[in-house]
Amino acid sequence: MVSICFANLSLLRMMSEKKTPESKKNKIQHYLLSYFSTIIVWFVTTTLFLYITTSKWHFGETRENVSMAYTLAVLTLSIMNTLILFLQNFIILQHNKAKAEIENLQLQANVSETANLLLRQQIHPHFLFNSLTTIKSLYKKDLQEGENYLMHLANFLRAVISNNSNKTTLIKDELMLCMDYLEMQKMRFGPALNYTIDISEETSQEKCLPYFSLQPLLENALKHNDLTEDRPLFLSVKEEGEYLVVTNNIQQRRSVEASTGVGLANLSERYHILAGEEIIIKSDTYFFQVYIKTLNK
């Protein structure tokens, strides 16, 4: 059986080297050669066995007995070879299926990372316009405040447009990016915007997130909700078990800025590829929440 298995593997390799290994003609040729080689292997191994043990075949004295013995031998070999071929084809099928799934996941990852790269590098024109307008206003009122805003903007843009090849980043680094963004928005909106971040030092130092995953959630909250001093917007990023929860109160705008088209769908797909997890979205009349599971290094 071992010899037959190796003979079939040799035939598989030989057939795979042809230009059209999956053609019907090649398959038929492969199966015919397989059964033929099985008989040859049986004959060779049997001859060697008889030679080593100095034994002889005892078919009996009649031709009918000899014919029956060979017929049974060929039938047994055919059944054995059929079983081996079935097992080999099953293993090859499973291997090809797993390979196709891996290639599909890699393709999804490439698409997702491309979308993420575009999200980072194609800064929303409204954001840049608002930032420049805010800088101009701050410099007129308070030179130091304008300098602070410009510093946060420079840090934020540097992080966003940098060619970061890592798919994940430590939570502390992601929070630094978010803090620059939130501080800029706080200078712009003043008391109309309030935020809190409650994440332990251990989690921020030891756990990871997909790169550039928190800031888009905060930006979406600002984009889709009204905020005034009378009706301020409250943002919070806090730790709940293995999850980070981004929460905002709902004060939905009547007119919403055009979306980039990636947002939550892109983040959800990236999480599914990286960790096999889904982000959790909860929404009611008052609050909108997104749960993101933290990842190990």
Beta strands, then each sheet from edge to edge (+ up, - down):
strand 1: 168-170
strand 2: 193-198
strand 3: 208-210
strand 4: 233-240
strand 5: 243-249
strand 6: 280-283
strand 7: 287-293
sheet 1: 1+ 3-
sheet 2: 2+ 4+ 5- 7+ 6-
end
